[in-house]
Amino acid sequence: MTKTLLHAISLGILLALVWLGLSGFFEPLLLGLGFLSCVAVVLIALRMDVVDHEGHPIHLGWRIVTYWIWLIWEIVKSNVEVARRILHPALPIAPCMIRVKATQDSELGHVIYANSITLTPGTVSIVVEDGTILVHAIAREMADDLETGEMDRRVTAVETRPSRQSGEA
């Protein structure tokens, strides 16, 4: 089975599950129309040549789910910190720009890392080039959190296949 076909099938299943979850209809006619809609979307996506490992990254598997859980917690913590700074009478913000190293091997890894930085309140990815990301932070402490490299390590772990982590080819 080719990789494109595998991506198309998984995309179709994902679309069907989302459609079913959002619609909640279980009548035969509506199930059939939902199925046809999902097939049409997958065929259009194949025709547009957007069904690949970047557009539908099934190769990340469950590693991405555990990363999302960690990222959601980081977003919550950053929200609280940004709210505390905004509500503080002295408004303790000190905007700064830093460059952080992106150790991921692929463009997809760089995109996940840069988007994760932007999703975390108080920081925004501005430019991604040559393995570094230019980041604007509303306070030096938020920039320091990025410089620890924890998010970078976690994104690299998501992107890296288990066989590569153990040193195998």
DSSP file (Angstrom, degrees, kcal/mol; ACC not computed):
  #  RESIDUE AA STRUCTURE BP1 BP2  ACC     N-H-->O    O-->H-N    N-H-->O    O-->H-N    TCO  KAPPA ALPHA  PHI   PSI    X-CA   Y-CA   Z-CA
    1    1 A M              0   0    0      0, 0.0     2,-0.0     0, 0.0     0, 0.0   0.000 360.0 360.0 360.0 128.7    0.0    0.0    0.0
    2    2 A T     >  -     0   0    0      1,-0.1     4,-2.2     4,-0.0     5,-0.1  -0.306 360.0-118.2 -72.7 157.7    1.5    3.3   -1.0
    3    3 A K  H  > S+     0   0    0      1,-0.2     4,-2.7     2,-0.2     5,-0.2   0.878 114.3  54.8 -63.5 -37.7    2.0    6.1    1.6
    4    4 A T  H  > S+     0   0    0      1,-0.2     4,-2.6     2,-0.2    -1,-0.2   0.911 108.6  48.1 -62.9 -41.8   -0.4    8.4   -0.3
    5    5 A L  H  > S+     0   0    0      2,-0.2     4,-2.7     1,-0.2    -1,-0.2   0.905 111.3  50.6 -65.2 -40.7   -3.1    5.8   -0.2
    6    6 A L  H  X S+     0   0    0     -4,-2.2     4,-2.4     2,-0.2    -2,-0.2   0.915 112.0  47.3 -62.0 -43.1   -2.5    5.2    3.5
    7    7 A H  H  X S+     0   0    0     -4,-2.7     4,-2.4     2,-0.2    -2,-0.2   0.901 112.2  50.5 -63.8 -41.0   -2.7    9.0    4.2
    8    8 A A  H  X S+     0   0    0     -4,-2.6     4,-2.5     2,-0.2    -2,-0.2   0.914 111.5  47.3 -64.7 -43.2   -5.9    9.2    2.1
    9    9 A I  H  X S+     0   0    0     -4,-2.7     4,-2.5     2,-0.2    -2,-0.2   0.932 113.9  46.7 -64.6 -45.3   -7.5    6.4    4.0
   10   10 A S  H  X S+     0   0    0     -4,-2.4     4,-2.5     1,-0.2    -2,-0.2   0.881 112.0  51.5 -65.9 -35.9   -6.6    7.8    7.4
   11   11 A L  H  X S+     0   0    0     -4,-2.4     4,-2.8     2,-0.2    -1,-0.2   0.923 109.9  49.8 -63.7 -43.6   -7.8   11.3    6.3
   12   12 A G  H  X S+     0   0    0     -4,-2.5     4,-2.5     2,-0.2    -2,-0.2   0.913 111.9  47.7 -60.8 -43.8  -11.1    9.8    5.2
   13   13 A I  H  X S+     0   0    0     -4,-2.5     4,-2.5     2,-0.2    -2,-0.2   0.923 112.7  48.8 -63.5 -44.3  -11.5    8.0    8.5
   14   14 A L  H  X S+     0   0    0     -4,-2.5     4,-2.5     2,-0.2    -2,-0.2   0.928 112.3  48.2 -61.7 -45.4  -10.6   11.1   10.5
   15   15 A L  H  X S+     0   0    0     -4,-2.8     4,-2.9     1,-0.2    -1,-0.2   0.910 111.7  50.2 -61.3 -42.3  -13.1   13.2    8.4
   16   16 A A  H  X S+     0   0    0     -4,-2.5     4,-2.7     2,-0.2     5,-0.2   0.913 111.4  48.2 -63.4 -42.8  -15.8   10.6    8.9
   17   17 A L  H  X S+     0   0    0     -4,-2.5     4,-2.7     2,-0.2    -2,-0.2   0.911 113.6  46.6 -64.8 -42.1  -15.2   10.5   12.7
   18   18 A V  H  X S+     0   0    0     -4,-2.5     4,-2.6     2,-0.2     5,-0.3   0.927 113.6  48.9 -65.6 -43.6  -15.3   14.3   12.9
   19   19 A W  H  X S+     0   0    0     -4,-2.9     4,-2.7    -5,-0.2     5,-0.4   0.935 114.0  45.8 -60.7 -45.9  -18.4   14.5   10.8
   20   20 A L  H  X S+     0   0    0     -4,-2.7     4,-2.2     1,-0.2    -2,-0.2   0.911 114.1  48.5 -64.7 -42.7  -20.1   11.9   12.9
   21   21 A G  H  < S+     0   0    0     -4,-2.7    -1,-0.2    -5,-0.2    -2,-0.2   0.880 117.2  40.9 -65.2 -38.3  -19.1   13.5   16.1
   22   22 A L  H  < S+     0   0    0     -4,-2.6    -2,-0.2    -5,-0.2    -1,-0.2   0.839 122.3  38.5 -80.7 -33.0  -20.2   17.0   15.1
   23   23 A S  H  < S-     0   0    0     -4,-2.7    -3,-0.2    -5,-0.3    -2,-0.2   0.912  78.4-159.9 -85.5 -43.6  -23.4   16.0   13.4
   24   24 A G     <  +     0   0    0     -4,-2.2     2,-0.4    -5,-0.4    -4,-0.1   0.630  40.7 141.7  72.7  12.8  -24.6   13.2   15.7
   25   25 A F        +     0   0    0     -5,-0.1    -1,-0.3     1,-0.1    -2,-0.1  -0.718  26.0 172.6 -90.9 136.9  -26.9   11.9   13.0
   26   26 A F        +     0   0    0     -2,-0.4    -1,-0.1    -3,-0.1    -6,-0.0   0.148  36.0 124.0-127.2  17.1  -27.3    8.1   12.7
   27   27 A E     >  -     0   0    0      1,-0.1     4,-2.8     4,-0.0     5,-0.3  -0.604  68.5-122.1 -78.6 141.0  -30.1    7.9   10.0
   28   28 A P  H  > S+     0   0    0      0, 0.0     4,-2.5     0, 0.0     5,-0.2   0.869 109.2  49.9 -53.7 -44.1  -29.1    5.8    7.0
   29   29 A L  H  > S+     0   0    0      1,-0.2     4,-2.4     2,-0.2     5,-0.2   0.940 114.6  43.8 -61.9 -46.8  -29.6    8.6    4.5
   30   30 A L  H  > S+     0   0    0      2,-0.2     4,-2.5     1,-0.2    -1,-0.2   0.867 112.5  52.4 -69.3 -35.9  -27.6   11.2    6.5
   31   31 A L  H  X S+     0   0    0     -4,-2.8     4,-2.5     2,-0.2    -1,-0.2   0.917 111.0  48.6 -62.4 -42.4  -24.8    8.6    7.2
   32   32 A G  H  X S+     0   0    0     -4,-2.5     4,-2.5    -5,-0.3    -2,-0.2   0.913 112.3  47.1 -63.5 -44.0  -24.6    7.9    3.4
   33   33 A L  H  X S+     0   0    0     -4,-2.4     4,-2.3     2,-0.2    -1,-0.2   0.890 112.3  50.6 -66.3 -38.5  -24.5   11.6    2.5
   34   34 A G  H  X S+     0   0    0     -4,-2.5     4,-2.2     2,-0.2    -2,-0.2   0.910 110.5  49.8 -63.2 -42.1  -21.8   12.2    5.2
   35   35 A F  H  X S+     0   0    0     -4,-2.5     4,-2.4     1,-0.2    -2,-0.2   0.926 111.1  48.8 -61.8 -45.5  -19.8    9.3    3.8
   36   36 A L  H  X S+     0   0    0     -4,-2.5     4,-2.6     1,-0.2    -1,-0.2   0.877 109.6  52.8 -62.6 -37.8  -20.1   10.7    0.3
   37   37 A S  H  X S+     0   0    0     -4,-2.3     4,-2.4     2,-0.2    -1,-0.2   0.920 109.8  48.2 -62.4 -43.5  -19.0   14.1    1.5
   38   38 A C  H  X S+     0   0    0     -4,-2.2     4,-2.3     2,-0.2    -2,-0.2   0.913 112.0  48.8 -64.0 -42.9  -15.9   12.6    3.2
   39   39 A V  H  X S+     0   0    0     -4,-2.4     4,-2.6     1,-0.2    -2,-0.2   0.919 110.9  51.1 -62.6 -43.3  -15.0   10.7    0.0
   40   40 A A  H  X S+     0   0    0     -4,-2.6     4,-2.5     1,-0.2    -2,-0.2   0.913 110.2  49.0 -61.0 -43.4  -15.5   13.8   -2.1
   41   41 A V  H  X S+     0   0    0     -4,-2.4     4,-2.7     2,-0.2    -1,-0.2   0.917 111.8  48.5 -64.0 -43.2  -13.2   15.8    0.2
   42   42 A V  H  X S+     0   0    0     -4,-2.3     4,-2.5     2,-0.2    -2,-0.2   0.916 112.1  49.2 -63.7 -42.7  -10.5   13.1    0.1
   43   43 A L  H  X S+     0   0    0     -4,-2.6     4,-2.5     2,-0.2    -2,-0.2   0.909 112.4  47.8 -63.8 -41.5  -10.7   12.9   -3.7
   44   44 A I  H  X S+     0   0    0     -4,-2.5     4,-2.2     2,-0.2    -2,-0.2   0.921 111.8  50.2 -63.9 -43.0  -10.4   16.7   -4.0
   45   45 A A  H  <>S+     0   0    0     -4,-2.7     5,-2.2     2,-0.2     6,-0.5   0.893 111.3  48.7 -62.8 -39.7   -7.5   16.7   -1.6
   46   46 A L  H ><5S+     0   0    0     -4,-2.5     3,-1.0     1,-0.2    -2,-0.2   0.918 110.6  50.5 -64.4 -43.1   -5.8   14.0   -3.6
   47   47 A R  H 3<5S+     0   0    0     -4,-2.5    -2,-0.2     1,-0.3    -1,-0.2   0.863 110.6  49.3 -62.3 -36.0   -6.4   15.9   -6.8
   48   48 A M  T 3<5S-     0   0    0     -4,-2.2    -1,-0.3    -5,-0.2    -2,-0.2   0.548 109.9-128.4 -79.2  -7.0   -4.9   19.0   -5.2
   49   49 A D  T < 5S+     0   0    0     -3,-1.0    -3,-0.2    -4,-0.4    -2,-0.1   0.890  72.0 124.2  60.4  43.2   -1.9   16.9   -4.1
   50   50 A V      < +     0   0    0     -5,-2.2     2,-1.1     1,-0.1    -4,-0.2   0.321  37.7  99.7-111.6   4.8   -2.2   18.0   -0.5
   51   51 A V        +     0   0    0     -6,-0.5     2,-0.2    -5,-0.1   -43,-0.1  -0.782  57.1 111.9 -94.4  97.2   -2.4   14.6    1.1
   52   52 A D  S  > S-     0   0    0     -2,-1.1     4,-2.1   -45,-0.1    -2,-0.0  -0.800  84.3 -73.9-148.9-170.3    1.1   13.9    2.3
   53   53 A H  T  4 S+     0   0    0     -2,-0.2     6,-0.2     1,-0.2    -2,-0.0   0.705 128.9  43.0 -70.6 -18.9    3.1   13.5    5.5
   54   54 A E  T  4 S+     0   0    0      2,-0.1    -1,-0.2     1,-0.1    -3,-0.1   0.850 115.8  45.1 -91.3 -40.8    3.0   17.3    6.2
   55   55 A G  T  4 S+     0   0    0      1,-0.3    -2,-0.2    -5,-0.1    -4,-0.1   0.808 134.8  16.6 -72.7 -29.7   -0.6   17.9    5.4
   56   56 A H  S  < S-     0   0    0     -4,-2.1     2,-2.3     0, 0.0    -1,-0.3  -0.659  78.7-167.6-142.8  79.8   -1.8   14.9    7.3
   57   57 A P    >   +     0   0    0      0, 0.0     3,-1.4     0, 0.0     4,-0.3  -0.374  26.6 152.4 -79.6  69.8    1.1   13.8    9.6
   58   58 A I  G >   +     0   0    0     -2,-2.3     3,-1.3     1,-0.3    -5,-0.1   0.716  62.9  75.9 -68.9 -18.2   -0.1   10.3   10.7
   59   59 A H  G 3  S+     0   0    0      1,-0.3    -1,-0.3    -3,-0.2    -6,-0.0   0.677  82.1  68.0 -67.7 -15.0    3.5    9.3   11.1
   60   60 A L  G X> S+     0   0    0     -3,-1.4     3,-1.2     1,-0.2     4,-0.6   0.766  80.8 171.2 -75.4 -24.1    3.6   11.3   14.3
   61   61 A G  H X>  -     0   0    0     -3,-1.3     3,-0.8    -4,-0.3     4,-0.6  -0.113  60.3 -18.7  56.7-143.5    1.2    8.8   16.0
   62   62 A W  H 3> S+     0   0    0      1,-0.2     4,-2.0     2,-0.2    -1,-0.2   0.645 122.1  79.8 -75.4 -14.9    0.5    9.0   19.6
   63   63 A R  H <> S+     0   0    0     -3,-1.2     4,-1.8     1,-0.2    -1,-0.2   0.889  92.1  51.7 -59.3 -37.4    3.6   11.1   20.3
   64   64 A I  H <X S+     0   0    0     -3,-0.8     4,-2.5    -4,-0.6    -1,-0.2   0.853 105.5  55.1 -69.0 -33.2    1.8   14.2   19.1
   65   65 A V  H  X S+     0   0    0     -4,-0.6     4,-2.0     2,-0.2    -1,-0.2   0.931 108.9  46.3 -65.9 -44.8   -1.1   13.5   21.4
   66   66 A T  H  X S+     0   0    0     -4,-2.0     4,-1.9     1,-0.2    -1,-0.2   0.872 112.3  52.2 -65.4 -34.7    1.1   13.4   24.5
   67   67 A Y  H  X S+     0   0    0     -4,-1.8     4,-3.1    -5,-0.2    -2,-0.2   0.919 106.4  53.2 -65.1 -42.7    2.8   16.6   23.3
   68   68 A W  H  X S+     0   0    0     -4,-2.5     4,-2.9     2,-0.2    -2,-0.2   0.898 107.0  52.3 -59.2 -40.5   -0.6   18.3   22.9
   69   69 A I  H  X S+     0   0    0     -4,-2.0     4,-1.7     2,-0.2    -1,-0.2   0.939 112.7  44.4 -61.3 -46.1   -1.4   17.5   26.5
   70   70 A W  H  X S+     0   0    0     -4,-1.9     4,-2.1     1,-0.2    -2,-0.2   0.919 113.7  50.9 -62.9 -43.2    1.9   19.0   27.7
   71   71 A L  H  X S+     0   0    0     -4,-3.1     4,-2.5     1,-0.2    -2,-0.2   0.888 106.1  54.2 -64.0 -40.2    1.4   22.0   25.4
   72   72 A I  H  X S+     0   0    0     -4,-2.9     4,-2.3     1,-0.2    -1,-0.2   0.916 108.7  49.7 -60.1 -42.4   -2.2   22.7   26.7
   73   73 A W  H  X S+     0   0    0     -4,-1.7     4,-2.4     1,-0.2    -1,-0.2   0.909 110.5  49.9 -63.2 -41.3   -0.8   22.7   30.2
   74   74 A E  H  X S+     0   0    0     -4,-2.1     4,-2.5     2,-0.2    -2,-0.2   0.880 109.6  51.8 -63.7 -38.0    1.9   25.2   29.1
   75   75 A I  H  X S+     0   0    0     -4,-2.5     4,-2.5     2,-0.2    -2,-0.2   0.914 109.7  49.3 -64.7 -42.8   -0.7   27.4   27.5
   76   76 A V  H  X S+     0   0    0     -4,-2.3     4,-2.1     2,-0.2    -2,-0.2   0.940 112.4  47.4 -61.5 -47.5   -2.8   27.4   30.7
   77   77 A K  H  X S+     0   0    0     -4,-2.4     4,-2.1     1,-0.2    -2,-0.2   0.911 113.5  48.0 -61.5 -42.3    0.3   28.4   32.8
   78   78 A S  H  X S+     0   0    0     -4,-2.5     4,-2.9     2,-0.2     5,-0.2   0.874 108.0  55.4 -67.9 -36.6    1.3   31.1   30.4
   79   79 A N  H  X S+     0   0    0     -4,-2.5     4,-2.6     2,-0.2     5,-0.2   0.932 109.1  47.4 -58.7 -45.3   -2.3   32.5   30.3
   80   80 A V  H  X S+     0   0    0     -4,-2.1     4,-2.4     1,-0.2    -2,-0.2   0.918 113.2  48.5 -62.6 -43.4   -2.2   32.8   34.1
   81   81 A E  H  X S+     0   0    0     -4,-2.1     4,-2.1     2,-0.2    -2,-0.2   0.912 112.6  46.9 -65.1 -43.0    1.2   34.5   33.9
   82   82 A V  H  X S+     0   0    0     -4,-2.9     4,-2.4     2,-0.2    -2,-0.2   0.919 112.8  49.7 -65.4 -42.5    0.2   37.0   31.2
   83   83 A A  H  X S+     0   0    0     -4,-2.6     4,-2.6    -5,-0.2    -2,-0.2   0.906 109.5  52.4 -61.6 -41.7   -3.1   37.8   33.1
   84   84 A R  H  X S+     0   0    0     -4,-2.4     4,-1.2     1,-0.2    -1,-0.2   0.918 111.3  46.5 -61.0 -43.3   -1.1   38.4   36.3
   85   85 A R  H  < S+     0   0    0     -4,-2.1    -2,-0.2     2,-0.2    -1,-0.2   0.897 113.9  47.5 -66.4 -40.2    1.2   40.8   34.5
   86   86 A I  H  < S+     0   0    0     -4,-2.4    -2,-0.2     1,-0.2    -1,-0.2   0.895 115.1  44.8 -69.2 -39.0   -1.6   42.7   32.8
   87   87 A L  H  < S+     0   0    0     -4,-2.6    -1,-0.2    -5,-0.2    -2,-0.2   0.642  88.4 105.2 -81.3 -14.5   -3.6   43.0   36.0
   88   88 A H  S >< S-     0   0    0     -4,-1.2     3,-1.6    -5,-0.2    -3,-0.0  -0.459  76.1-130.1 -66.5 135.2   -0.7   44.0   38.1
   89   89 A P  T 3  S+     0   0    0      0, 0.0    -1,-0.1     0, 0.0    -4,-0.0   0.828 108.3  48.3 -58.1 -32.8   -0.8   47.8   38.9
   90   90 A A  T 3  S-     0   0    0      2,-0.0     3,-0.3     0, 0.0    -2,-0.1   0.540 101.0-137.2 -85.7  -5.3    2.8   48.3   37.8
   91   91 A L    <   -     0   0    0     -3,-1.6     2,-2.5     1,-0.2    -5,-0.1   0.958  17.1-151.9  47.3  67.8    2.3   46.3   34.5
   92   92 A P        +     0   0    0      0, 0.0     2,-0.4     0, 0.0    -1,-0.2  -0.376  42.2 135.8 -75.8  72.7    5.6   44.4   34.8
   93   93 A I        +     0   0    0     -2,-2.5    46,-0.2    -3,-0.3    45,-0.1  -0.923  27.6 177.0-115.9 146.9    6.3   43.8   31.1
   94   94 A A        -     0   0    0     44,-2.1    46,-0.2    -2,-0.4    43,-0.1  -0.666  24.8-145.2-145.5  82.9    9.6   44.2   29.4
   95   95 A P        +     0   0    0      0, 0.0     2,-0.3     0, 0.0    43,-0.2  -0.152  27.0 169.4 -55.1 141.9    9.3   43.2   25.7
   96   96 A C  E     -A  137   0A   0     41,-2.5    41,-2.8    43,-0.1     2,-0.4  -0.970  28.8-133.7-148.7 163.1   12.3   41.5   24.2
   97   97 A M  E     +A  136   0A   0     -2,-0.3     2,-0.3    39,-0.2    39,-0.2  -0.969  27.6 172.2-120.6 136.2   13.4   39.6   21.2
   98   98 A I  E     -A  135   0A   0     37,-2.5    37,-3.3    -2,-0.4     2,-0.5  -0.930  27.6-131.7-136.5 162.5   15.4   36.4   21.3
   99   99 A R  E     -A  134   0A   0     -2,-0.3     2,-0.4    35,-0.2    35,-0.2  -0.976  23.1-167.3-113.8 128.8   16.6   33.8   18.9
  100  100 A V  E     -A  133   0A   0     33,-2.4    33,-2.6    -2,-0.5     2,-0.3  -0.915  23.1-116.3-115.8 145.2   16.1   30.2   19.9
  101  101 A K  E     -A  132   0A   0     -2,-0.4     2,-0.6    31,-0.2    31,-0.3  -0.598  18.6-151.0 -79.6 135.4   17.6   27.2   18.2
  102  102 A A        -     0   0    0     29,-3.1     8,-0.1    -2,-0.3     7,-0.0  -0.933  12.4-176.3-106.9 110.9   15.3   24.7   16.4
  103  103 A T        +     0   0    0     -2,-0.6    -1,-0.1     6,-0.1     7,-0.1   0.342  40.2 122.6 -92.2   7.4   16.9   21.3   16.5
  104  104 A Q        -     0   0    0      1,-0.1    -2,-0.1     2,-0.1    52,-0.1  -0.318  58.9-140.0 -70.2 154.0   14.1   19.5   14.5
  105  105 A D  S    S+     0   0    0     51,-0.1     2,-0.3     4,-0.0    -1,-0.1   0.693  76.4  47.3 -87.1 -21.0   15.1   17.7   11.3
  106  106 A S  S  > S-     0   0    0      1,-0.1     4,-1.9     0, 0.0     5,-0.1  -0.750  80.8-115.5-123.8 165.6   12.2   18.7    9.1
  107  107 A E  H  > S+     0   0    0     -2,-0.3     4,-2.6     1,-0.2     5,-0.2   0.874 117.5  58.1 -63.3 -36.8   10.2   21.7    8.1
  108  108 A L  H  > S+     0   0    0      1,-0.2     4,-2.6     2,-0.2    -1,-0.2   0.912 105.3  49.7 -59.6 -42.7    7.2   20.1    9.8
  109  109 A G  H  > S+     0   0    0      2,-0.2     4,-2.3     1,-0.2    -1,-0.2   0.905 110.8  49.1 -62.0 -42.2    9.1   20.0   13.1
  110  110 A H  H  X S+     0   0    0     -4,-1.9     4,-2.9     2,-0.2     5,-0.2   0.895 111.3  50.1 -64.0 -39.4   10.1   23.6   12.7
  111  111 A V  H  X S+     0   0    0     -4,-2.6     4,-2.7     2,-0.2     5,-0.3   0.921 110.3  49.2 -65.7 -43.8    6.4   24.5   12.0
  112  112 A I  H  X S+     0   0    0     -4,-2.6     4,-2.1     2,-0.2    -2,-0.2   0.925 114.6  46.0 -60.7 -43.8    5.2   22.6   15.1
  113  113 A Y  H  X S+     0   0    0     -4,-2.3     4,-2.1     2,-0.2    -2,-0.2   0.946 114.6  45.5 -65.0 -49.5    7.8   24.3   17.2
  114  114 A A  H  X S+     0   0    0     -4,-2.9     4,-2.1     1,-0.2    11,-0.4   0.905 114.7  48.2 -63.4 -41.0    7.2   27.8   15.9
  115  115 A N  H  X S+     0   0    0     -4,-2.7     4,-2.5    -5,-0.2    -1,-0.2   0.870 109.1  54.0 -67.4 -35.5    3.4   27.4   16.2
  116  116 A S  H  X S+     0   0    0     -4,-2.1     4,-1.3    -5,-0.3    -1,-0.2   0.897 107.9  50.3 -64.2 -39.4    3.8   26.1   19.7
  117  117 A I  H  < S+     0   0    0     -4,-2.1     3,-0.4     1,-0.2     6,-0.3   0.936 113.0  46.1 -62.1 -45.9    5.7   29.2   20.7
  118  118 A T  H  < S+     0   0    0     -4,-2.1    -2,-0.2     1,-0.2    -1,-0.2   0.855 108.5  55.7 -67.5 -35.2    3.0   31.4   19.2
  119  119 A L  H  < S+     0   0    0     -4,-2.5    -1,-0.2    -5,-0.1    -2,-0.2   0.780  90.5  85.2 -67.3 -25.6    0.2   29.4   20.9
  120  120 A T  S >< S-     0   0    0     -4,-1.3     3,-1.6    -3,-0.4   -45,-0.1  -0.683  92.9-116.4 -80.1 115.8    1.8   30.0   24.2
  121  121 A P  T 3  S+     0   0    0      0, 0.0     3,-0.1     0, 0.0   -39,-0.1  -0.180  96.6  32.9 -55.6 140.3    0.6   33.4   25.5
  122  122 A G  T 3  S+     0   0    0      1,-0.2    16,-2.2    -4,-0.1     2,-0.3   0.273 108.2  75.7  98.1  -9.7    3.3   36.0   25.9
  123  123 A T  E <   -B  137   0A   0     -3,-1.6     2,-0.4    -6,-0.3    14,-0.2  -0.984  53.0-173.3-135.4 146.5    5.4   34.8   23.0
  124  124 A V  E     -B  136   0A   0     12,-2.2    12,-2.6    -2,-0.3     2,-0.4  -0.991  22.6-132.9-139.8 128.7    5.2   35.1   19.2
  125  125 A S  E     +B  135   0A   0     -2,-0.4    10,-0.2   -11,-0.4     3,-0.1  -0.675  28.2 173.1 -77.6 131.0    7.3   33.4   16.6
  126  126 A I  E     +     0   0A   0      8,-3.6     2,-0.4    -2,-0.4    -1,-0.2   0.830  59.9  11.6-107.2 -49.7    8.3   36.1   14.0
  127  127 A V  E     -B  134   0A   0      7,-1.0     7,-2.9     2,-0.1     2,-0.5  -0.998  53.7-164.6-137.4 136.3   10.8   34.5   11.6
  128  128 A V  E     +B  133   0A   0     -2,-0.4     2,-0.3     5,-0.2     5,-0.2  -0.972  34.8 133.1-119.4 115.2   11.9   30.9   11.1
  129  129 A E  E >   +B  132   0A   0      3,-2.3     3,-1.7    -2,-0.5    -2,-0.1  -0.970  58.7   7.1-161.3 147.1   15.1   30.5    9.1
  130  130 A D  T 3  S-     0   0    0     -2,-0.3     3,-0.1     1,-0.3   -28,-0.1   0.830 126.4 -54.6  52.4  40.0   18.4   28.6    9.2
  131  131 A G  T 3  S+     0   0    0      1,-0.2   -29,-3.1   -30,-0.1     2,-0.3   0.641 118.4  97.7  73.8  13.9   17.4   26.5   12.2
  132  132 A T  E <   -AB 101 129A   0     -3,-1.7    -3,-2.3   -31,-0.3     2,-0.5  -0.945  58.2-147.8-131.6 156.9   16.6   29.4   14.4
  133  133 A I  E     -AB 100 128A   0    -33,-2.6   -33,-2.4    -2,-0.3     2,-0.6  -0.989  11.9-141.3-125.3 126.3   13.4   31.1   15.4
  134  134 A L  E     -AB  99 127A   0     -7,-2.9    -8,-3.6    -2,-0.5    -7,-1.0  -0.771  29.5-169.9 -84.7 124.3   13.2   34.8   16.2
  135  135 A V  E     -AB  98 125A   0    -37,-3.3   -37,-2.5    -2,-0.6     2,-0.5  -0.942  20.1-150.6-124.4 137.0   10.7   35.2   19.1
  136  136 A H  E     -AB  97 124A   0    -12,-2.6   -12,-2.2    -2,-0.4     2,-0.4  -0.918  20.7-175.2-101.0 129.4    9.1   38.3   20.6
  137  137 A A  E     -AB  96 123A   0    -41,-2.8   -41,-2.5    -2,-0.5   -14,-0.2  -0.953  29.2-139.6-124.8 145.9    8.3   37.8   24.3
  138  138 A I  S    S+     0   0    0    -16,-2.2   -44,-2.1    -2,-0.4     2,-0.3   0.625  90.4  22.2 -79.9 -11.0    6.4   40.3   26.6
  139  139 A A  S >> S-     0   0    0    -17,-0.3     4,-1.5   -46,-0.2     3,-0.6  -0.992  75.6-121.1-152.7 150.2    8.9   39.6   29.5
  140  140 A R  H 3> S+     0   0    0     -2,-0.3     4,-2.6     1,-0.2     5,-0.2   0.840 111.1  61.5 -59.9 -34.0   12.4   38.3   29.9
  141  141 A E  H 3> S+     0   0    0      1,-0.2     4,-1.8     2,-0.2    -1,-0.2   0.875 103.1  49.8 -62.5 -37.0   11.2   35.4   32.1
  142  142 A M  H <> S+     0   0    0     -3,-0.6     4,-1.2     2,-0.2    -1,-0.2   0.870 111.1  49.2 -69.7 -35.8    9.0   34.1   29.2
  143  143 A A  H  X S+     0   0    0     -4,-1.5     4,-2.0     1,-0.2    -2,-0.2   0.892 107.5  55.4 -67.1 -39.6   12.0   34.3   26.9
  144  144 A D  H  X S+     0   0    0     -4,-2.6     4,-0.9     1,-0.2    -2,-0.2   0.878 102.1  57.3 -60.7 -38.0   14.1   32.4   29.6
  145  145 A D  H >< S+     0   0    0     -4,-1.8     3,-0.5     1,-0.2     5,-0.5   0.895 108.6  46.3 -59.7 -39.7   11.5   29.6   29.6
  146  146 A L  H >< S+     0   0    0     -4,-1.2     3,-1.4     1,-0.2     6,-0.3   0.872 105.7  59.7 -69.4 -36.1   12.1   29.1   25.9
  147  147 A E  H 3< S+     0   0    0     -4,-2.0    -1,-0.2     1,-0.3    -2,-0.2   0.669  88.4  72.7 -70.5 -15.0   15.9   29.3   26.2
  148  148 A T  T << S-     0   0    0     -4,-0.9    -1,-0.3    -3,-0.5    -2,-0.2   0.798  99.9-135.8 -66.3 -26.0   15.8   26.2   28.6
  149  149 A G    <>  +     0   0    0     -3,-1.4     4,-2.7    -4,-0.4     5,-0.2   0.516  64.8 128.6  86.6   5.8   15.0   24.2   25.4
  150  150 A E  H  > S+     0   0    0     -5,-0.5     4,-2.2     2,-0.2     5,-0.2   0.930  76.4  44.4 -60.9 -47.1   12.2   22.1   27.0
  151  151 A M  H  > S+     0   0    0     -6,-0.3     4,-2.5     1,-0.2     5,-0.2   0.913 113.2  52.0 -65.0 -41.6    9.7   22.8   24.2
  152  152 A D  H  > S+     0   0    0     -6,-0.3     4,-2.4     1,-0.2    -2,-0.2   0.924 110.2  48.3 -59.6 -45.8   12.4   22.3   21.6
  153  153 A R  H  X S+     0   0    0     -4,-2.7     4,-2.2     1,-0.2    -1,-0.2   0.904 111.9  49.4 -62.2 -42.0   13.3   18.9   23.1
  154  154 A R  H  X S+     0   0    0     -4,-2.2     4,-1.8     2,-0.2    -2,-0.2   0.899 111.6  47.7 -67.0 -39.9    9.7   17.8   23.2
  155  155 A V  H  X S+     0   0    0     -4,-2.5     4,-2.3     2,-0.2    -1,-0.2   0.907 111.5  51.2 -66.7 -40.2    9.0   18.8   19.6
  156  156 A T  H  X S+     0   0    0     -4,-2.4     4,-2.1    -5,-0.2    -2,-0.2   0.892 108.7  51.7 -62.2 -39.0   12.1   17.0   18.5
  157  157 A A  H  < S+     0   0    0     -4,-2.2    -1,-0.2     2,-0.2    -2,-0.2   0.857 109.6  50.2 -65.5 -35.3   10.9   13.9   20.4
  158  158 A V  H  < S+     0   0    0     -4,-1.8    -2,-0.2     1,-0.2    -1,-0.2   0.921 114.7  43.4 -66.3 -43.5    7.5   14.1   18.6
  159  159 A E  H  < S+     0   0    0     -4,-2.3     2,-0.3    -5,-0.1    -2,-0.2   0.811  98.0  86.2 -73.1 -31.8    9.2   14.4   15.2
  160  160 A T  S  < S-     0   0    0     -4,-2.1     5,-0.0    -5,-0.2   -56,-0.0  -0.562  78.3-128.5 -80.2 128.4   11.8   11.7   15.8
  161  161 A R    >>  -     0   0    0     -2,-0.3     4,-1.6     1,-0.1     3,-1.1  -0.448  24.0-114.9 -70.3 147.1   10.8    8.1   15.1
  162  162 A P  H 3> S+     0   0    0      0, 0.0     4,-1.6     0, 0.0     6,-0.2   0.830 115.5  58.3 -53.9 -35.5   11.4    5.6   17.9
  163  163 A S  H 34>S+     0   0    0      1,-0.2     5,-1.9     2,-0.2     4,-0.1   0.843 107.3  47.8 -65.2 -31.8   14.0    3.8   15.8
  164  164 A R  H X45S+     0   0    0     -3,-1.1     3,-0.9     1,-0.2    -1,-0.2   0.819 106.5  57.2 -76.4 -31.1   16.0    7.0   15.4
  165  165 A Q  H 3<5S+     0   0    0     -4,-1.6    -2,-0.2     1,-0.2    -1,-0.2   0.854 105.7  50.2 -67.6 -33.6   15.8    7.7   19.1
  166  166 A S  T 3<5S-     0   0    0     -4,-1.6    -1,-0.2     2,-0.1    -2,-0.2   0.443 122.3-104.9 -86.0   1.4   17.4    4.3   19.9
  167  167 A G  T < 5S+     0   0    0     -3,-0.9    -3,-0.2     1,-0.3     2,-0.1   0.490  76.5 133.3  92.9   2.9   20.3    5.0   17.5
  168  168 A E      <       0   0    0     -5,-1.9    -1,-0.3    -6,-0.2    -2,-0.1  -0.450 360.0 360.0 -83.1 161.1   19.1    2.6   14.7
  169  169 A A              0   0    0     -2,-0.1    -5,-0.1    -5,-0.0    -1,-0.1   0.457 360.0 360.0 -82.5 360.0   19.0    3.6   11.1
